[in-house]
């Protein structure tokens, strides 16, 4: 048995997760650590870089305490995590801006302005309908000019953690190519920063990090970080990929037409496509760079979908002393007894707006409720709303890429545990959904990239396919097709028509 091990770190919004894997895909140790955040008022969500790094160190240390005798066999650490946000640091890697993800909505006025001015450039060059990096840059520069003057580099969170753990010179800061689209500053087709967009927005390219490859060694663990984490010093730090793309690697979504839906805090639908073909007409998906040059994914995501379901269950359905998991299972059972359409109740679950097409005004809506409706109606209505959105995205991807149209969608994420929602997704979309047997595809995918980067494996696709399997299959029921298609069309019409009314709600 090969003794080499790989480690990965997943930088999530609420938690940092880490795992150590062998080359057979087995996780031999895993841990998580909560990430602190500040929410002083609505629309403000701040995470401090130093606290994030501390969470990473504690998380890896937990693993070291589980398998102290095996930590010497860890050959590399790779990174994955949040793909949308921004962070500015000074020349000594001191955090200036804090990590500002999409939950921090103070940038929204600048996003609206930039989208009006440059939406065609964002989509045709960067492949995105929802640029965060460029809009947050302008917001911070204008609203915090003194602090902005201290910034030497703007980064994604993984690049910041790599820089801190590897004691990397600031001029060698990196950003993996899979993060490029949502910066709004990139030329996705050429996997580079866009001269045209950067010039139009007045953003000097020297502010931006070097674009790295997902399997590239971008640093080595410093003596200080090694001592703090329990790892050996000087082991390779591999760039890794954003969580959606690392998840595609770990789930084996590596062939043209392969499609996967991640039912997570920020649910995402990804399909590997054969060319850069933006959706200019409806703007219903973005195009992201994959883990390797030439790989492109049509991608649709729902901001905060899993967060919304958690919020509802925690605040309205959970009993005293009941675990969140038990509360989900209980309300799932009740919602499963309801008919499509929730007895006339419909929801728009986009509490944080919609990214594709971009609409920062849209908020959460329930309509049509009466005295007969119960908690499970409201909960199921949220699930249905997200299902309509996902199904519409699948339809649009199939229209733009008819040669990639698949009948099967792989399913991962915490929400995949809900058999009710999984069946609902199949019924609404009339596609077969296959729940995979791995819940750690992003961590495992990052480890695959690390193993490839340091020469332990050659065939990434073969390694991925051998280590993930279908656990459950949900086939669409034709008897539900007509009713759900009517509701889907109704949902899309209402979401568009009601958005202006949401704008006046402060």
C-alpha positions as CSV (number, residue, x, y, z in Angstrom):
1,X,0.0,0.0,0.0
2,X,1.3,3.4,-1.0
3,X,2.1,5.5,2.1
4,X,1.9,9.0,0.5
5,X,-0.9,11.2,1.8
6,X,-2.4,14.5,0.6
7,X,-4.1,17.2,2.7
8,X,-6.7,19.7,1.6
9,X,-8.3,22.7,3.1
10,X,-11.8,24.0,2.2
11,X,-12.4,27.6,3.1
12,X,-16.1,27.8,3.5
13,X,-18.3,30.7,4.6
14,X,-19.2,29.3,8.0
15,X,-16.6,26.6,8.5
16,X,-13.1,25.7,7.5
17,X,-12.8,22.0,6.7
18,X,-9.7,19.9,6.2
19,X,-9.0,16.3,5.4
20,X,-6.1,13.9,4.8
21,X,-6.5,11.4,2.1
22,X,-4.6,8.4,0.7
23,X,-4.2,7.8,-3.0
24,X,-7.2,5.4,-2.9
25,X,-9.5,8.3,-2.1
26,X,-10.0,7.3,1.6
27,X,-10.2,10.1,4.1
28,X,-8.2,8.9,7.0
29,X,-8.7,12.1,9.1
30,X,-11.0,15.1,8.9
31,X,-11.9,18.1,10.9
32,X,-13.8,21.4,10.8
33,X,-13.5,24.7,12.6
34,X,-16.0,27.5,12.8
35,X,-15.1,30.8,11.2
36,X,-15.9,34.0,13.0
37,X,-17.8,36.8,11.4
38,X,-19.1,40.2,12.2
39,X,-22.7,41.3,11.3
40,X,-23.0,44.7,12.9
41,X,-26.1,45.6,10.8
42,X,-28.0,44.3,7.8
43,X,-25.9,44.0,4.7
44,X,-22.6,43.9,6.5
45,X,-20.7,40.6,6.7
46,X,-17.0,40.8,7.6
47,X,-14.5,38.1,8.3
48,X,-11.0,39.1,9.3
49,X,-8.1,37.4,7.5
50,X,-6.0,36.7,10.6
51,X,-9.0,34.9,12.3
52,X,-9.5,32.9,9.1
53,X,-5.9,31.8,9.1
54,X,-6.2,30.9,12.8
55,X,-9.2,28.7,12.0
56,X,-7.2,27.0,9.2
57,X,-4.3,26.3,11.6
58,X,-6.6,25.0,14.3
59,X,-8.4,22.8,11.8
60,X,-5.2,21.2,10.5
61,X,-3.9,20.8,14.0
62,X,-7.0,18.7,14.9
63,X,-6.1,16.3,12.1
64,X,-2.5,16.2,13.3
65,X,-3.8,15.1,16.7
66,X,-5.9,12.3,15.1
67,X,-3.0,10.8,13.2
68,X,0.3,12.1,14.6
69,X,2.3,9.1,13.3
70,X,1.1,9.7,9.7
71,X,1.6,13.4,9.3
72,X,5.1,12.9,8.1
73,X,3.6,11.1,5.1
74,X,1.7,14.2,3.9
75,X,3.3,15.3,0.7
76,X,1.3,18.4,-0.2
77,X,-1.6,20.6,0.9
78,X,-4.1,21.9,-1.7
79,X,-6.8,24.5,-1.2
80,X,-10.4,25.0,-2.2
81,X,-13.3,27.1,-1.0
82,X,-15.4,30.3,-1.7
83,X,-15.2,31.5,-5.2
84,X,-16.9,34.9,-5.0
85,X,-15.5,37.8,-2.9
86,X,-12.5,40.0,-2.5
87,X,-9.8,40.9,-0.1
88,X,-7.0,43.5,0.0
89,X,-3.7,43.2,1.8
90,X,-0.7,45.4,2.3
91,X,2.8,44.6,1.3
92,X,3.3,42.6,4.5
93,X,0.2,40.5,4.0
94,X,-1.7,42.4,6.7
95,X,-5.5,42.3,6.0
96,X,-6.8,45.7,5.1
97,X,-10.4,45.1,3.8
98,X,-11.4,41.9,5.6
99,X,-12.7,39.0,3.5
100,X,-15.8,40.4,1.9
101,X,-18.0,37.6,0.3
102,X,-21.3,38.1,-1.5
103,X,-23.1,38.2,1.9
104,X,-21.5,41.6,2.4
105,X,-23.9,43.6,0.2
106,X,-22.5,47.1,0.7
107,X,-21.1,47.0,-2.8
108,X,-24.5,46.6,-4.4
109,X,-24.9,50.2,-5.7
110,X,-21.5,49.9,-7.4
111,X,-22.5,46.5,-8.9
112,X,-25.7,48.1,-10.4
113,X,-23.6,50.9,-11.8
114,X,-21.0,48.7,-13.4
115,X,-23.5,46.3,-14.8
116,X,-25.3,49.1,-16.5
117,X,-22.0,50.3,-18.0
118,X,-20.2,47.1,-18.7
119,X,-22.6,44.1,-18.6
120,X,-21.7,43.1,-22.2
121,X,-18.0,43.2,-21.5
122,X,-18.4,41.2,-18.3
123,X,-20.3,38.5,-20.1
124,X,-18.4,38.5,-23.4
125,X,-14.9,38.6,-21.9
126,X,-15.1,37.4,-18.3
127,X,-18.1,35.1,-18.9
128,X,-20.1,36.4,-15.9
129,X,-23.3,38.1,-15.1
130,X,-22.3,38.7,-11.5
131,X,-18.9,40.3,-11.1
132,X,-17.9,40.7,-7.4
133,X,-14.2,41.5,-7.5
134,X,-14.5,44.5,-9.8
135,X,-17.5,46.0,-8.0
136,X,-16.1,45.5,-4.5
137,X,-12.9,47.1,-5.7
138,X,-14.7,50.3,-6.7
139,X,-16.9,50.2,-3.5
140,X,-13.9,50.0,-1.2
141,X,-11.8,52.5,-3.1
142,X,-14.6,55.1,-2.9
143,X,-16.0,54.4,0.5
144,X,-12.7,53.8,2.3
145,X,-10.1,55.8,0.4
146,X,-7.6,55.9,3.3
147,X,-7.5,52.2,3.9
148,X,-7.5,51.5,0.1
149,X,-4.3,53.5,-0.2
150,X,-2.5,50.8,1.9
151,X,-3.4,47.9,-0.4
152,X,-0.6,46.2,-2.3
153,X,-2.6,43.2,-3.7
154,X,-6.2,42.2,-4.1
155,X,-6.8,38.4,-3.6
156,X,-9.2,35.6,-3.2
157,X,-9.3,34.0,0.2
158,X,-7.3,30.9,-0.8
159,X,-4.5,33.0,-2.2
160,X,-4.3,34.9,1.1
161,X,-4.1,31.7,3.1
162,X,-1.4,30.3,0.8
163,X,0.6,33.5,1.2
164,X,0.4,33.4,5.0
165,X,1.1,29.7,5.4
166,X,4.0,29.8,2.9
167,X,5.4,33.2,3.8
168,X,5.2,34.0,0.1
169,X,6.6,37.4,-1.1
170,X,3.6,39.7,-1.9
171,X,4.7,40.0,-5.5
172,X,4.3,36.2,-5.8
173,X,0.7,36.2,-4.7
174,X,-1.5,33.9,-6.8
175,X,-5.1,33.3,-7.7
176,X,-6.1,30.0,-9.3
177,X,-7.7,30.3,-12.8
178,X,-11.0,28.7,-11.7
179,X,-11.7,31.9,-9.7
180,X,-11.4,34.3,-12.7
181,X,-14.9,34.6,-14.0
182,X,-16.5,36.2,-10.9
183,X,-13.8,38.8,-10.6
184,X,-15.2,40.4,-13.7
185,X,-11.7,41.4,-14.7
186,X,-10.6,38.3,-16.6
187,X,-10.4,37.1,-20.1
188,X,-11.8,33.6,-19.4
189,X,-11.1,32.2,-22.9
190,X,-7.4,33.0,-22.5
191,X,-7.2,32.4,-18.8
192,X,-5.7,35.8,-18.2
193,X,-6.5,39.3,-16.9
194,X,-8.3,41.4,-19.4
195,X,-6.5,44.6,-20.5
196,X,-9.8,45.9,-21.9
197,X,-11.9,45.6,-18.7
198,X,-9.1,46.6,-16.4
199,X,-8.4,49.7,-18.4
200,X,-12.1,50.7,-18.6
201,X,-12.5,50.3,-14.8
202,X,-9.2,52.0,-14.0
203,X,-7.8,49.0,-12.2
204,X,-4.0,48.7,-12.4
205,X,-3.0,45.1,-13.2
206,X,-0.2,45.2,-10.7
207,X,-2.9,45.1,-8.0
208,X,-3.9,41.7,-9.2
209,X,-2.2,38.4,-8.4
210,X,-0.5,36.0,-10.8
211,X,-2.9,33.5,-12.3
212,X,-1.9,30.0,-11.3
213,X,-2.8,26.5,-12.5
214,X,-5.0,24.3,-10.2
215,X,-2.3,21.6,-10.0
216,X,0.6,24.1,-9.6
217,X,3.0,24.2,-6.6
218,X,2.8,27.8,-5.5
219,X,4.7,27.8,-2.3
220,X,6.1,25.7,0.5
221,X,4.9,25.5,4.1
222,X,7.0,27.8,6.4
223,X,8.7,26.7,9.5
224,X,6.3,28.8,11.6
225,X,3.2,27.4,10.0
226,X,4.6,23.8,10.2
227,X,5.1,24.2,13.9
228,X,1.6,25.6,14.4
229,X,-0.2,22.9,12.2
230,X,1.8,19.8,13.0
231,X,2.8,19.3,9.3
232,X,6.3,19.0,8.0
233,X,7.9,22.3,6.9
234,X,8.7,22.8,3.2
235,X,5.9,20.5,2.0
236,X,4.3,21.7,-1.3
237,X,1.4,24.1,-1.2
238,X,-0.7,23.4,-4.3
239,X,-3.0,26.1,-5.7
240,X,-6.1,23.9,-5.9
241,X,-9.4,25.3,-7.3
242,X,-12.6,27.0,-6.2
243,X,-15.1,24.7,-4.5
244,X,-17.4,24.3,-7.4
245,X,-14.5,23.3,-9.8
246,X,-12.7,21.2,-7.2
247,X,-16.1,19.5,-6.6
248,X,-16.4,18.7,-10.3
249,X,-12.9,17.1,-10.2
250,X,-13.7,15.0,-7.1
251,X,-17.1,14.0,-8.5
252,X,-15.7,13.0,-11.9
253,X,-17.5,15.7,-13.9
254,X,-14.7,15.8,-16.4
255,X,-16.3,14.8,-19.7
256,X,-18.2,17.1,-22.1
257,X,-21.9,17.2,-21.1
258,X,-21.3,15.9,-17.6
259,X,-23.7,17.9,-15.3
260,X,-23.8,18.2,-11.5
261,X,-25.9,20.1,-9.0
262,X,-24.5,20.9,-5.6
263,X,-27.3,21.5,-3.1
264,X,-25.2,23.6,-0.7
265,X,-25.3,26.9,1.1
266,X,-24.7,28.5,-2.3
267,X,-26.3,25.9,-4.6
268,X,-24.6,25.5,-8.0
269,X,-25.3,23.7,-11.3
270,X,-22.3,23.0,-13.5
271,X,-22.0,21.4,-17.0
272,X,-18.7,20.8,-18.8
273,X,-19.0,22.4,-22.2
274,X,-16.9,22.3,-25.3
275,X,-16.6,26.1,-26.1
276,X,-17.1,29.6,-24.8
277,X,-20.8,30.3,-25.6
278,X,-22.2,33.0,-23.3
279,X,-26.0,33.3,-22.8
280,X,-26.4,36.8,-24.2
281,X,-30.1,36.5,-24.6
282,X,-31.3,35.5,-21.1
283,X,-28.0,35.7,-19.1
284,X,-29.0,32.6,-17.1
285,X,-25.5,31.1,-16.6
286,X,-21.9,32.1,-16.4
287,X,-18.9,30.3,-17.9
288,X,-16.1,29.4,-15.5
289,X,-12.6,28.1,-16.2
290,X,-12.1,24.5,-15.1
291,X,-9.2,23.0,-13.3
292,X,-7.2,22.6,-16.5
293,X,-6.6,25.0,-19.4
294,X,-9.3,24.5,-22.1
295,X,-11.9,23.2,-19.6
296,X,-15.0,25.4,-19.4
297,X,-18.1,25.0,-17.3
298,X,-21.5,26.6,-17.8
299,X,-22.5,27.4,-14.3
300,X,-25.6,28.7,-12.5
301,X,-25.7,29.4,-8.8
302,X,-28.3,30.5,-6.3
303,X,-27.0,32.9,-3.7
304,X,-27.7,31.6,-0.2
305,X,-30.2,28.8,-1.1
306,X,-29.0,26.4,1.6
307,X,-28.6,29.4,4.0
308,X,-32.2,30.2,3.4
309,X,-33.5,26.7,4.1
310,X,-31.4,26.5,7.2
311,X,-32.7,29.9,8.3
312,X,-36.3,28.8,7.9
313,X,-35.9,25.5,9.7
314,X,-33.9,27.0,12.5
315,X,-36.2,29.9,13.1
316,X,-39.7,28.5,12.3
317,X,-39.7,24.7,12.3
318,X,-37.1,23.6,14.9
319,X,-38.4,22.5,18.3
320,X,-36.7,23.2,21.6
321,X,-33.7,20.9,22.2
322,X,-34.1,19.4,18.7
323,X,-31.0,19.1,16.4
324,X,-31.1,20.9,13.1
325,X,-30.8,17.6,11.3
326,X,-33.7,16.1,13.1
327,X,-35.8,19.2,12.4
328,X,-35.0,18.9,8.7
329,X,-36.0,15.3,8.6
330,X,-39.2,15.9,10.4
331,X,-40.3,18.8,8.2
332,X,-39.2,16.9,5.1
333,X,-41.6,14.1,6.0
334,X,-44.5,16.5,6.4
335,X,-43.7,18.4,3.2
336,X,-43.6,15.1,1.2
337,X,-47.3,14.6,1.9
338,X,-48.1,17.9,0.0
339,X,-49.0,18.1,-3.7
340,X,-47.0,20.1,-6.2
341,X,-47.8,23.8,-5.8
342,X,-48.3,23.6,-2.0
343,X,-52.0,24.1,-2.1
344,X,-51.7,27.5,-3.9
345,X,-48.7,28.8,-2.0
346,X,-45.7,29.9,-4.0
347,X,-42.3,31.3,-2.8
348,X,-39.5,33.2,-4.4
349,X,-36.6,32.1,-2.2
350,X,-34.0,34.6,-3.5
351,X,-33.5,36.4,-0.2
352,X,-30.1,37.7,-1.4
353,X,-31.2,38.5,-4.9
354,X,-30.4,36.5,-8.0
355,X,-27.0,36.4,-9.7
356,X,-28.2,35.0,-13.1
357,X,-29.6,37.2,-14.4
358,X,-28.3,39.7,-12.0
359,X,-31.0,41.3,-9.8
360,X,-29.9,42.8,-6.5
361,X,-33.4,44.0,-5.7
362,X,-35.2,40.7,-5.5
363,X,-36.0,39.5,-2.0
364,X,-37.7,36.6,-0.3
365,X,-41.4,36.3,-1.1
366,X,-44.3,34.1,-0.2
367,X,-47.6,34.6,-1.9
368,X,-51.0,33.0,-2.0
369,X,-51.0,31.7,1.6
370,X,-54.1,31.4,3.7
371,X,-55.2,30.1,7.1
372,X,-54.9,26.5,5.9
373,X,-51.2,26.7,5.2
374,X,-48.7,25.3,7.7
375,X,-45.0,25.4,8.3
376,X,-44.4,22.6,5.9
377,X,-46.2,24.5,3.1
378,X,-43.8,27.4,3.4
379,X,-40.8,25.1,3.6
380,X,-41.8,23.1,0.6
381,X,-42.5,26.3,-1.3
382,X,-38.9,27.4,-0.8
383,X,-37.7,24.0,-2.1
384,X,-39.9,24.3,-5.1
385,X,-38.7,27.8,-5.9
386,X,-35.1,26.6,-6.0
387,X,-36.1,23.6,-8.1
388,X,-37.8,25.9,-10.6
389,X,-34.7,28.0,-10.8
390,X,-32.4,25.0,-11.3
391,X,-34.7,23.5,-13.9
392,X,-34.8,26.7,-15.8
393,X,-31.0,26.8,-15.8
394,X,-30.8,23.2,-17.1
395,X,-33.2,24.1,-19.9
396,X,-31.2,27.1,-20.9
397,X,-27.9,25.2,-20.9
398,X,-29.4,22.6,-23.1
399,X,-30.7,25.2,-25.5
400,X,-27.2,26.8,-25.8
401,X,-25.4,23.5,-25.8
402,X,-27.7,21.0,-27.5
403,X,-24.9,18.6,-28.1
404,X,-24.2,18.5,-24.4
405,X,-27.8,17.9,-23.3
406,X,-27.7,15.0,-20.8
407,X,-30.6,13.1,-19.2
408,X,-28.7,12.6,-15.9
409,X,-27.6,15.1,-13.3
410,X,-25.2,14.1,-10.5
411,X,-26.2,15.4,-7.1
412,X,-24.0,16.3,-4.1
413,X,-24.1,18.6,-1.1
414,X,-25.9,18.8,2.2
415,X,-29.3,19.3,0.6
416,X,-28.9,16.1,-1.4
417,X,-29.7,14.2,1.9
418,X,-33.3,15.3,1.4
419,X,-35.0,12.6,-0.6
420,X,-38.0,14.9,-1.0
421,X,-35.9,17.7,-2.6
422,X,-34.0,15.2,-4.8
423,X,-37.2,13.7,-6.1
424,X,-38.6,17.2,-6.6
425,X,-35.6,18.2,-8.7
426,X,-36.1,15.2,-10.9
427,X,-39.8,15.8,-11.3
428,X,-39.5,19.5,-12.0
429,X,-36.6,19.2,-14.5
430,X,-37.7,15.8,-15.9
431,X,-34.1,14.6,-15.6
432,X,-32.7,11.7,-13.6
433,X,-30.7,12.8,-10.5
434,X,-28.0,10.5,-9.2
435,X,-26.9,11.2,-5.6
436,X,-23.2,10.4,-5.2
437,X,-21.7,8.5,-2.3
438,X,-19.1,11.3,-1.5
439,X,-19.9,14.4,0.6
440,X,-16.3,15.6,0.4
441,X,-15.9,16.0,-3.4
442,X,-14.3,19.4,-3.2
443,X,-11.7,18.3,-0.6
444,X,-11.0,15.1,-2.5
445,X,-10.9,16.9,-5.8
446,X,-8.3,19.3,-4.3
447,X,-6.2,16.3,-3.2
448,X,-6.4,14.8,-6.7
449,X,-5.0,18.1,-8.1
450,X,-2.3,18.1,-5.5
451,X,-1.4,14.5,-6.3
452,X,-1.2,15.3,-10.0
453,X,0.8,18.5,-9.3
454,X,3.5,16.7,-7.4
455,X,3.6,13.7,-9.8
456,X,1.9,11.0,-7.8
457,X,-0.9,10.4,-10.4
458,X,-1.0,11.0,-14.1
459,X,-4.7,10.5,-15.0
460,X,-6.9,12.8,-13.0
461,X,-10.1,11.6,-14.7
462,X,-9.4,7.9,-14.0
463,X,-8.6,8.6,-10.4
464,X,-11.8,10.5,-9.9
465,X,-14.0,8.0,-11.6
466,X,-12.6,5.1,-9.6
467,X,-13.4,6.8,-6.3
468,X,-16.9,8.0,-6.6
469,X,-20.1,6.0,-7.1
470,X,-23.9,6.5,-7.4
471,X,-25.7,6.0,-4.1
472,X,-29.3,6.7,-5.0
473,X,-31.2,7.3,-8.2
474,X,-34.2,9.6,-8.5
475,X,-36.1,9.2,-11.8
476,X,-38.6,11.8,-13.0
477,X,-42.2,11.0,-12.7
478,X,-44.0,11.9,-16.0
479,X,-47.3,12.5,-14.2
480,X,-45.7,15.5,-12.5
481,X,-44.3,17.1,-15.7
482,X,-47.2,19.2,-16.9
483,X,-48.1,20.6,-13.4
484,X,-44.6,21.5,-12.6
485,X,-43.9,23.1,-16.0
486,X,-46.9,25.4,-15.4
487,X,-45.6,26.3,-11.9
488,X,-42.1,26.9,-13.3
489,X,-43.3,29.3,-15.9
490,X,-45.5,31.1,-13.3
491,X,-42.5,31.3,-10.9
492,X,-40.2,32.8,-13.5
493,X,-42.9,35.4,-14.5
494,X,-43.6,36.4,-10.8
495,X,-39.9,36.6,-9.9
496,X,-39.4,39.1,-12.7
497,X,-42.6,41.1,-12.2
498,X,-42.3,41.4,-8.4
499,X,-38.6,42.5,-8.3
500,X,-39.4,46.3,-8.7
501,X,-41.8,46.1,-5.7
502,X,-39.0,44.5,-3.6
503,X,-36.8,47.5,-4.3
504,X,-39.0,49.8,-2.2
505,X,-38.7,47.5,0.8
506,X,-36.0,49.0,3.1
